[in-house]
Amino acid sequence: MHDSFQKVVKRYFNVCKKSGKIISVNFKKKKNLLILPILGILALAWFLIRTIPKPSRAAYPCQRVAAGIGVTFLTFIAGALGSLAFFKVIKRFMKKLPAAALIICTILCISAGLLTSTLINSFISEDRIVYADWNPGDPPNSPMGTAKGINPGRVAWAHNPDATANTPSGSWYQPGNTNQEVVNQMFSDLVNTLTGETNNPSAWDALFRYFNQNHGKGNVGYSPGETIVVKINTVNTSSQSKWGSNIDATAETVLGVVEQLVAQAGIPQNNIIIYDGGVGTIGSYVYNCVHNVYPNVPFQATSGWGSIATVQWVDNGITYSNGATTSAQSRRVVKCLWDADYLINLALLKKHEDQTAVTLCGKNHFGSIQNCRDIHSTINDHINGMGSYNSLVDLLGHKEIGGKTLLFIIDGLWGAPSIMGQPTRWNLAPFNNDWPSSIFISQDGVAIDSVGLDFINGEWTLWDNADNYLHEAARANNPPSGIYYDPENDGTRLESLGAHEHWNNTQSKQYSRNLGTGNGIELVSAASDPTATTPPTVTPPTATTPPTVTIPPIMTAAPTIPPMMGNLGDVNNDGAIDIIDALLIAQYYVGLNPQNFNINNSDTNCDTRTDIIDGLLVSQFYVGLISIFC
């Protein structure tokens, strides 16, 4: 870090060779002057784009940094113009003025510039900023929609601090940081709590029977040959060997789900498919964890490798109900999901700070279509407002996508404050500056996302209108937007997709069914004792025992960072790295969804996320201030 700083100092300033102190600005390199207006224009544009829709965003730390850069640039321009204007007034008298008067006039010119600068700075000074957290428009415990499930609206929550290492060794996802035994017990307790059964096989049978009865199959459980897919979220894994610590699916959670399906529900391994059709691939840390125990479970990802197959697609699988024309890719659905009989939606507990409010079960389906870029604007509820169309309702309600969901799960073992962020400790009780170490499950997709949103909003500030998609989903049969939600385009309107409400407060976390005041959500804690007796297992229909396999040594060292692929910085793939690429990165960061944007080429400082800094680095590259990224 120190060496990098010294390089920057030497590039832009003249340094005394003896003392090492900065003595002046280096104006000999003419290109050094270009970065100042470019930096100022980009920062000012970003600040205006983000704060015009919501002025209180000026209080956000990132916006205050941008404002500082942008206003400094604007102040310079305004000051220069102010000085010039005053100079024009007196220049006709300059020749007649004595030297002392000339000095006074010069001082007055400078003062005019400073006055102009001061006025601009005071306009957005800190005392004018309104600090405002988002508060839902609907009061606490005001349920809407129709609750789903054996116990309608129930969300089971297991919290066990022993599930996660207090001080992880290396990155959070590496072996030994998540306790598999504890996770398995959490799932055992969760399915029993959700269904009201006393053992796991009975609980899974009840889940299958409820689903089949509500899908016209009669009072039957799982039938041999039926396929169940598990949708996981690995958007931050770009190669086989995951590097960096950005949040993604927890391997032990995925294995815990497979353990339940095979050992407790009696489903053959080869009838379970784990997939993610979103950006990137499924890392070896997930694959090896499951494969070492259940080697016959297949995996599919957008970018296949080794034994992980590449996902296939079904054309024209979904029609978006807002009537907007979208690309063929945004209408393609993952084929393994399309062909499956059941789905387990295994989402993550994380905030989404760039485009929408949260990434939970609804947003998880952006990895069930080939390209979500064209519909990203439909989930920008902070811009679109309450009572606006949201494509997540179409995805959750489509009979071949969200309609196949047997169980909704939110993996909150680690949790993160952003889509590309690293896990952080939570202050909200009962976490109290520890990892959230939680798992949530439900048969009601709206209810579980409502609970997840309340937890995230209790920990961090969410954007305005964060729950718009939940209002639309809960009242899909008569939504506030007035949209006729019909994702199959068959003339049949969606019914309510579940129950939505907000808890009473962050301390007691009670919903209307907990309080006995309404027919909305019920949040129930599941005991999680790793010493408890393991529930009995059932024999899979194939009556075969998984073959014995040799488990390779567990990798304990951090994986080697793979070489960068593609033309880093060239986000529009036109073969050149220029100011257009910088502007596209800025547009992407503020949620404007630029066309022909290749996110794989955008992380120019290799910090595993795309933000305004990457755009500024592209600007520096364009004017010749740097010659290489990362």
Sequence and secondary structure as in RCSB ss.txt:
>XXXX:A:sequence
MHDSFQKVVKRYFNVCKKSGKIISVNFKKKKNLLILPILGILALAWFLIRTIPKPSRAAYPCQRVAAGIGVTFLT
FIAGALGSLAFFKVIKRFMKKLPAAALIICTILCISAGLLTSTLINSFISEDRIVYADWNPGDPPNSPMGTAKGI
NPGRVAWAHNPDATANTPSGSWYQPGNTNQEVVNQMFSDLVNTLTGETNNPSAWDALFRYFNQNHGKGNVGYSPG
ETIVVKINTVNTSSQSKWGSNIDATAETVLGVVEQLVAQAGIPQNNIIIYDGGVGTIGSYVYNCVHNVYPNVPFQ
ATSGWGSIATVQWVDNGITYSNGATTSAQSRRVVKCLWDADYLINLALLKKHEDQTAVTLCGKNHFGSIQNCRDI
HSTINDHINGMGSYNSLVDLLGHKEIGGKTLLFIIDGLWGAPSIMGQPTRWNLAPFNNDWPSSIFISQDGVAIDS
VGLDFINGEWTLWDNADNYLHEAARANNPPSGIYYDPENDGTRLESLGAHEHWNNTQSKQYSRNLGTGNGIELVS
AASDPTATTPPTVTPPTATTPPTVTIPPIMTAAPTIPPMMGNLGDVNNDGAIDIIDALLIAQYYVGLNPQNFNIN
NSDTNCDTRTDIIDGLLVSQFYVGLISIFC
>XXXX:A:secstr
 HHHHHHHHHHHEEE TTT  EEEE  SSTHHHHHHHHHHHHHHHHHHHHHSS GGGGGSHHHHHHHHHHHHHHH
HHHHHHHHHHHHHHHGGGGGGS HHHHHHHHHHHHHHHHHHHHHHHHHT GGG        SS TT  EE   TT
TTTEEEEEE GGGB SS SSSTTSTTSB HHHHHHHHHHHHHHHHT SSHHHHHHHHHHHHHHTTTS S    TT
  EEEE   TT  SSS  S      HHHHHHHHHIIIIIS   GGGEEEEE SSS   HHHHHHHHTT TT  EE
ESS BTTEEE  EETT    TT     TGGG EEHHHHH SEEEEEEEEEE  SSSSEESHHHHGGGSBS  GGG
GGGG HHHH TT   HHHHHHH TTTGGGEEEEEEEEEEEESSTT     B STTTSSB   EEEEES HHHHHH
HHHHHHHHHS   TTTTHHHHHHHTTTS TT     TT SS       EE   S TTT   HHHHTS SS EEEE
E   TTS        TT              S        S TT TT SS  SHHHHHHHHHHHTT   TT  GG
G  TT SSS  HHHHHHHHHHHTTS SS  
